C-alpha cells in the first residue's frame, strides 16, 4: 500500500494543501484515507504507483536519491505562474502496511 503526501506547493493549488494524503492499495484508491484527487496530479502519479507498490525502487526510477531510499518524490504537471493560475504540487510517497496484510 502506498501513502502519497503533499509535502510542498509552489504557487497556488485549488485542490491540495500541504499534508493532504492519497492512499492507494492497488488497484484501489482508498477514498476514506484520501483527502482529495486532482486529474493533473493523477496523470503523473499513476505512471509510478503500480511499479512502486510491487517493486519499491524509487532510486532506480530516479524518484529520489540513494540517501533517501524510503521515499519517492513526484510532482503534478501544472507549471503555475505565469503560465497558469495554479501551482506545482510536490508529493512524497512511501510504503505503508496494507490492511490486507494485517
WOCORRA-V536768 format. One record per pair of residues at least 4 apart in sequence whose ideal C-beta (glycine too) atoms are under 8 Angstrom apart, sorted by the first residue. I is the first residue (numbers start at 1). GAP is how many residues later the second one is. Records with the same first field share a line. If there is no record, write none. Layout:
BEGIN
I->GAP + GAP
END
This chain:
BEGIN
1->22 + 23 + 24 + 25 + 29 + 52 + 94 + 95 + 96 + 97 + 98
2->21 + 22 + 23 + 47 + 50 + 51 + 91 + 92 + 93 + 94
3->18 + 19 + 20 + 30 + 90 + 91 + 92 + 93
4->17 + 18 + 19 + 20 + 41 + 45 + 70 + 87 + 88 + 89
5->14 + 15 + 16 + 86 + 87 + 88
6->10 + 11 + 12 + 13 + 14 + 15 + 83 + 84 + 85
7->11 + 66 + 83 + 84 + 85
8->10 + 81 + 82
9->4 + 7 + 8 + 9 + 78 + 79 + 80 + 81
10->70 + 77 + 78 + 79 + 80
11->67 + 69 + 70 + 75 + 76 + 77
12->68 + 73 + 74 + 75
13->4 + 25 + 63 + 65 + 73 + 74 + 76
14->72
15->21 + 22 + 23 + 26 + 74
16->4 + 19 + 20 + 22 + 25 + 73
20->15 + 16
21->12 + 13 + 14
22->7 + 12 + 13 + 14 + 15 + 19 + 23 + 69
23->6 + 7 + 10 + 11 + 73
24->4 + 5 + 6 + 25 + 29
25->5 + 73 + 74 + 75
26->23 + 24 + 27 + 28
29->5 + 8
30->4
37->4 + 5
38->4 + 38 + 51
39->4
40->4 + 36 + 37 + 38 + 46
41->4 + 35 + 48 + 50
42->4
43->4 + 33 + 34
44->4 + 30 + 31 + 32 + 33
45->4 + 29 + 46 + 48
46->4
48->4 + 13 + 15 + 24 + 26 + 45
49->4 + 44
50->4
51->4 + 6 + 10
52->4 + 5 + 6 + 9 + 11 + 20 + 41 + 43
53->42
56->39
57->4
58->5 + 6 + 11 + 13 + 14 + 15 + 35
59->4 + 5 + 6 + 7 + 10
61->11
63->9 + 10 + 11 + 30
64->4 + 5 + 7 + 8 + 9
70->24
71->21 + 22 + 23
72->20 + 21 + 22
73->17 + 18 + 19 + 20
74->16 + 17 + 19
75->13 + 14 + 15 + 16
76->12 + 13 + 15
78->6 + 8 + 9 + 10 + 11
79->4 + 5 + 9
80->4 + 6 + 7 + 8
81->4 + 6
97->4 + 5
98->4
END
